[in-house]
């Protein structure tokens, strides 16, 4: 494994901004950040359908959390 595969993998570095830089710039939660990560790499690493399903799973988890927070503001 080279440093490029660790620090700047090609499946996250398309375009003018790296995926993790976008996630930080937008101050996204863990689950939203993971969803963005899997969406960004869909079709560029492994199985695109699996990556999109992972993104959906993280989004569903975030939706459940947000629903709990809105029901119980003390969370």
PEHU-V466996 format. One record per backbone hydrogen bond with DSSP energy under -0.5 kcal/mol. NH is the residue of the N-H (numbers start at 1). CO is the residue of the C=O. E is the energy in kcal/mol with one decimal. If there is no record, write none. Layout:
nh=(NH & NH)
co=(CO & CO)
e=(E & E)
//
This chain:
nh=(5 & 6 & 6 & 7 & 8 & 8 & 12 & 13 & 13 & 19 & 22 & 23 & 24 & 25 & 26 & 27 & 28 & 33 & 34 & 35 & 36 & 37 & 38 & 39 & 40 & 41 & 42 & 44 & 45 & 48 & 51 & 52 & 53 & 54 & 55 & 56 & 57 & 58 & 59 & 60 & 61 & 62 & 63 & 64 & 65 & 66 & 67 & 68 & 69 & 70 & 71 & 72 & 75)
co=(2 & 2 & 3 & 3 & 3 & 4 & 9 & 9 & 10 & 12 & 18 & 19 & 20 & 21 & 22 & 24 & 23 & 29 & 30 & 31 & 32 & 33 & 34 & 35 & 36 & 37 & 38 & 41 & 41 & 46 & 47 & 48 & 49 & 50 & 51 & 52 & 53 & 54 & 55 & 56 & 57 & 58 & 59 & 60 & 61 & 62 & 63 & 64 & 65 & 66 & 67 & 68 & 72)
e=(-0.6 & -0.9 & -0.6 & -3.8 & -0.6 & -1.1 & -2.1 & -0.6 & -0.7 & -2.0 & -2.1 & -2.3 & -2.1 & -2.7 & -2.3 & -1.2 & -2.0 & -2.8 & -2.5 & -2.0 & -2.4 & -2.5 & -2.5 & -2.2 & -2.9 & -1.8 & -0.9 & -2.8 & -1.1 & -0.5 & -2.2 & -2.4 & -2.4 & -2.3 & -2.2 & -2.3 & -2.4 & -2.2 & -2.3 & -3.0 & -2.1 & -2.1 & -2.6 & -2.4 & -2.2 & -2.9 & -2.5 & -2.0 & -2.5 & -2.3 & -1.5 & -2.5 & -2.2)
//
